[in-house]
Amino acid sequence: MSGLWYTFKDCRTQNLIDLPNRTILKDRDSKPLIEELNKIPGFEHLSRKSRVETEMVKSAEVIFVDGQPVASKREGQFVPVLTNTLALEKLPRITVDMGAVPHVVGGADIMAPGIRRVEGSFGEKDLVVIVDEKHGKFLAVGRSLLASGDLTATKKGKVVANVHYVGDPVWEVIKSQSPSHSGS
């Protein structure tokens, strides 16, 4: 023996594991949640027998189904997460110019002068997905402040409230949990 002595304290610092703070929902709690999510376009594929977990992040609750992040719930409203490409593809799309990208991913609301194209029709307060004009990547999910017809006619001012964006606390949780980010 070499004469080195180890204490429990030495071993403990080397073996720290950072576990997620997820709550696994019981069937009686997960089934109504899945039924609620199934009503939203892009979430129809979710099974009532799926394993549902939730994790609180600041003022939002991230919902994982079978280990994959699907949505966040803030103020009683479901918002698809940016890695959930199935749901994002079904939302109306707003394309912004490349000059707006750093502001959008910094959490800024979308202003009319930065919009290049509006695809799909939507009403006031409906969810829309924000993409960049060069690569078409998902940057944010927002809530429209105007209907699609009014939004295309507007030339100045705030038109979409940014709800979930690349780099926000919800994104940081799903990024650390997901091995791949095919849609972001």
Contacts in CASP RR format, 6 or more apart in sequence:
PFRMAT RR
TARGET T0000
AUTHOR 0000-0000-0000
METHOD contacts of the structure
MODEL  1
MSGLWYTFKDCRTQNLIDLPNRTILKDRDSKPLIEELNKIPGFEHLSRKS
RVETEMVKSAEVIFVDGQPVASKREGQFVPVLTNTLALEKLPRITVDMGA
VPHVVGGADIMAPGIRRVEGSFGEKDLVVIVDEKHGKFLAVGRSLLASGD
LTATKKGKVVANVHYVGDPVWEVIKSQSPSHSGS
20 55 0 8 1.000
20 173 0 8 1.000
20 177 0 8 1.000
21 55 0 8 1.000
21 56 0 8 1.000
22 53 0 8 1.000
22 54 0 8 1.000
22 55 0 8 1.000
22 64 0 8 1.000
23 53 0 8 1.000
23 54 0 8 1.000
23 55 0 8 1.000
24 51 0 8 1.000
24 52 0 8 1.000
24 53 0 8 1.000
25 33 0 8 1.000
25 52 0 8 1.000
25 53 0 8 1.000
25 54 0 8 1.000
29 52 0 8 1.000
30 48 0 8 1.000
30 50 0 8 1.000
30 51 0 8 1.000
30 52 0 8 1.000
31 48 0 8 1.000
33 52 0 8 1.000
33 63 0 8 1.000
34 46 0 8 1.000
34 47 0 8 1.000
34 48 0 8 1.000
34 50 0 8 1.000
34 52 0 8 1.000
34 65 0 8 1.000
35 48 0 8 1.000
36 78 0 8 1.000
37 43 0 8 1.000
37 46 0 8 1.000
37 63 0 8 1.000
37 65 0 8 1.000
37 70 0 8 1.000
37 71 0 8 1.000
37 78 0 8 1.000
38 44 0 8 1.000
38 46 0 8 1.000
40 71 0 8 1.000
40 78 0 8 1.000
40 80 0 8 1.000
40 87 0 8 1.000
41 87 0 8 1.000
41 90 0 8 1.000
41 91 0 8 1.000
42 80 0 8 1.000
42 86 0 8 1.000
42 87 0 8 1.000
42 89 0 8 1.000
42 90 0 8 1.000
43 70 0 8 1.000
43 71 0 8 1.000
43 80 0 8 1.000
43 86 0 8 1.000
43 87 0 8 1.000
45 86 0 8 1.000
46 65 0 8 1.000
46 70 0 8 1.000
50 65 0 8 1.000
50 66 0 8 1.000
51 65 0 8 1.000
51 66 0 8 1.000
51 67 0 8 1.000
52 63 0 8 1.000
52 64 0 8 1.000
52 65 0 8 1.000
53 63 0 8 1.000
53 64 0 8 1.000
53 67 0 8 1.000
54 61 0 8 1.000
54 62 0 8 1.000
54 63 0 8 1.000
54 64 0 8 1.000
55 61 0 8 1.000
55 62 0 8 1.000
55 64 0 8 1.000
55 173 0 8 1.000
56 62 0 8 1.000
57 72 0 8 1.000
57 169 0 8 1.000
57 170 0 8 1.000
57 172 0 8 1.000
57 173 0 8 1.000
58 169 0 8 1.000
59 74 0 8 1.000
59 75 0 8 1.000
60 72 0 8 1.000
60 73 0 8 1.000
60 74 0 8 1.000
60 169 0 8 1.000
60 170 0 8 1.000
61 72 0 8 1.000
61 73 0 8 1.000
61 74 0 8 1.000
62 69 0 8 1.000
62 71 0 8 1.000
62 72 0 8 1.000
62 81 0 8 1.000
62 170 0 8 1.000
62 173 0 8 1.000
62 174 0 8 1.000
63 69 0 8 1.000
63 70 0 8 1.000
63 71 0 8 1.000
63 72 0 8 1.000
63 73 0 8 1.000
63 78 0 8 1.000
64 70 0 8 1.000
64 177 0 8 1.000
67 177 0 8 1.000
68 83 0 8 1.000
68 84 0 8 1.000
68 178 0 8 1.000
69 81 0 8 1.000
69 83 0 8 1.000
69 84 0 8 1.000
69 173 0 8 1.000
69 174 0 8 1.000
69 177 0 8 1.000
69 178 0 8 1.000
70 80 0 8 1.000
70 81 0 8 1.000
70 84 0 8 1.000
70 87 0 8 1.000
71 78 0 8 1.000
71 79 0 8 1.000
71 80 0 8 1.000
71 81 0 8 1.000
71 84 0 8 1.000
71 87 0 8 1.000
72 78 0 8 1.000
72 79 0 8 1.000
72 81 0 8 1.000
72 164 0 8 1.000
72 170 0 8 1.000
73 79 0 8 1.000
74 163 0 8 1.000
79 127 0 8 1.000
79 141 0 8 1.000
79 142 0 8 1.000
79 163 0 8 1.000
79 164 0 8 1.000
80 87 0 8 1.000
80 88 0 8 1.000
80 91 0 8 1.000
80 127 0 8 1.000
80 141 0 8 1.000
81 164 0 8 1.000
81 170 0 8 1.000
81 171 0 8 1.000
81 174 0 8 1.000
82 88 0 8 1.000
82 138 0 8 1.000
82 139 0 8 1.000
82 140 0 8 1.000
82 141 0 8 1.000
82 164 0 8 1.000
82 165 0 8 1.000
82 166 0 8 1.000
82 171 0 8 1.000
82 174 0 8 1.000
82 183 0 8 1.000
82 184 0 8 1.000
83 174 0 8 1.000
83 175 0 8 1.000
83 178 0 8 1.000
83 181 0 8 1.000
83 182 0 8 1.000
83 183 0 8 1.000
83 184 0 8 1.000
85 138 0 8 1.000
85 182 0 8 1.000
85 183 0 8 1.000
88 129 0 8 1.000
88 138 0 8 1.000
88 141 0 8 1.000
88 183 0 8 1.000
91 127 0 8 1.000
91 128 0 8 1.000
91 129 0 8 1.000
91 141 0 8 1.000
92 118 0 8 1.000
92 119 0 8 1.000
92 120 0 8 1.000
92 121 0 8 1.000
92 122 0 8 1.000
92 126 0 8 1.000
92 128 0 8 1.000
92 129 0 8 1.000
92 144 0 8 1.000
92 148 0 8 1.000
93 117 0 8 1.000
93 118 0 8 1.000
93 119 0 8 1.000
93 120 0 8 1.000
93 128 0 8 1.000
93 129 0 8 1.000
93 130 0 8 1.000
93 131 0 8 1.000
94 110 0 8 1.000
94 115 0 8 1.000
94 117 0 8 1.000
94 118 0 8 1.000
94 119 0 8 1.000
94 128 0 8 1.000
94 129 0 8 1.000
94 130 0 8 1.000
94 131 0 8 1.000
94 151 0 8 1.000
94 160 0 8 1.000
95 115 0 8 1.000
95 116 0 8 1.000
95 117 0 8 1.000
95 118 0 8 1.000
95 119 0 8 1.000
95 130 0 8 1.000
95 131 0 8 1.000
95 132 0 8 1.000
95 133 0 8 1.000
95 136 0 8 1.000
96 104 0 8 1.000
96 110 0 8 1.000
96 114 0 8 1.000
96 115 0 8 1.000
96 116 0 8 1.000
96 130 0 8 1.000
96 131 0 8 1.000
96 132 0 8 1.000
96 133 0 8 1.000
96 139 0 8 1.000
97 114 0 8 1.000
97 115 0 8 1.000
97 116 0 8 1.000
97 133 0 8 1.000
98 132 0 8 1.000
98 133 0 8 1.000
98 134 0 8 1.000
99 114 0 8 1.000
100 110 0 8 1.000
100 111 0 8 1.000
100 114 0 8 1.000
101 132 0 8 1.000
101 139 0 8 1.000
104 110 0 8 1.000
104 130 0 8 1.000
104 139 0 8 1.000
104 140 0 8 1.000
104 162 0 8 1.000
104 165 0 8 1.000
105 139 0 8 1.000
105 140 0 8 1.000
105 165 0 8 1.000
105 166 0 8 1.000
105 167 0 8 1.000
106 165 0 8 1.000
106 167 0 8 1.000
107 140 0 8 1.000
107 162 0 8 1.000
107 165 0 8 1.000
107 168 0 8 1.000
108 162 0 8 1.000
109 158 0 8 1.000
109 160 0 8 1.000
109 161 0 8 1.000
109 162 0 8 1.000
110 130 0 8 1.000
110 140 0 8 1.000
110 142 0 8 1.000
110 158 0 8 1.000
110 159 0 8 1.000
110 160 0 8 1.000
110 162 0 8 1.000
111 156 0 8 1.000
111 157 0 8 1.000
111 158 0 8 1.000
111 159 0 8 1.000
112 151 0 8 1.000
112 154 0 8 1.000
112 155 0 8 1.000
112 156 0 8 1.000
112 157 0 8 1.000
112 158 0 8 1.000
112 159 0 8 1.000
113 155 0 8 1.000
113 156 0 8 1.000
113 157 0 8 1.000
115 151 0 8 1.000
115 159 0 8 1.000
116 133 0 8 1.000
117 133 0 8 1.000
118 148 0 8 1.000
118 149 0 8 1.000
118 151 0 8 1.000
118 152 0 8 1.000
120 148 0 8 1.000
121 148 0 8 1.000
121 149 0 8 1.000
122 128 0 8 1.000
122 144 0 8 1.000
122 147 0 8 1.000
122 148 0 8 1.000
123 144 0 8 1.000
123 146 0 8 1.000
123 147 0 8 1.000
123 148 0 8 1.000
124 144 0 8 1.000
124 145 0 8 1.000
124 146 0 8 1.000
124 147 0 8 1.000
125 143 0 8 1.000
125 144 0 8 1.000
125 145 0 8 1.000
126 143 0 8 1.000
126 144 0 8 1.000
127 141 0 8 1.000
127 142 0 8 1.000
127 143 0 8 1.000
127 144 0 8 1.000
127 163 0 8 1.000
128 141 0 8 1.000
128 142 0 8 1.000
128 143 0 8 1.000
128 144 0 8 1.000
128 160 0 8 1.000
129 138 0 8 1.000
129 140 0 8 1.000
129 141 0 8 1.000
129 142 0 8 1.000
130 138 0 8 1.000
130 139 0 8 1.000
130 140 0 8 1.000
130 141 0 8 1.000
130 142 0 8 1.000
130 160 0 8 1.000
130 162 0 8 1.000
130 165 0 8 1.000
131 137 0 8 1.000
131 138 0 8 1.000
131 139 0 8 1.000
132 139 0 8 1.000
137 183 0 8 1.000
137 184 0 8 1.000
138 166 0 8 1.000
138 183 0 8 1.000
138 184 0 8 1.000
139 165 0 8 1.000
139 166 0 8 1.000
140 162 0 8 1.000
140 163 0 8 1.000
140 164 0 8 1.000
140 165 0 8 1.000
140 166 0 8 1.000
141 163 0 8 1.000
141 164 0 8 1.000
141 165 0 8 1.000
142 160 0 8 1.000
142 161 0 8 1.000
142 162 0 8 1.000
142 163 0 8 1.000
142 164 0 8 1.000
143 160 0 8 1.000
143 161 0 8 1.000
143 163 0 8 1.000
144 151 0 8 1.000
144 159 0 8 1.000
144 160 0 8 1.000
145 158 0 8 1.000
145 159 0 8 1.000
145 160 0 8 1.000
145 161 0 8 1.000
146 154 0 8 1.000
146 159 0 8 1.000
151 159 0 8 1.000
151 160 0 8 1.000
164 170 0 8 1.000
164 171 0 8 1.000
165 171 0 8 1.000
166 184 0 8 1.000
167 175 0 8 1.000
175 181 0 8 1.000
END
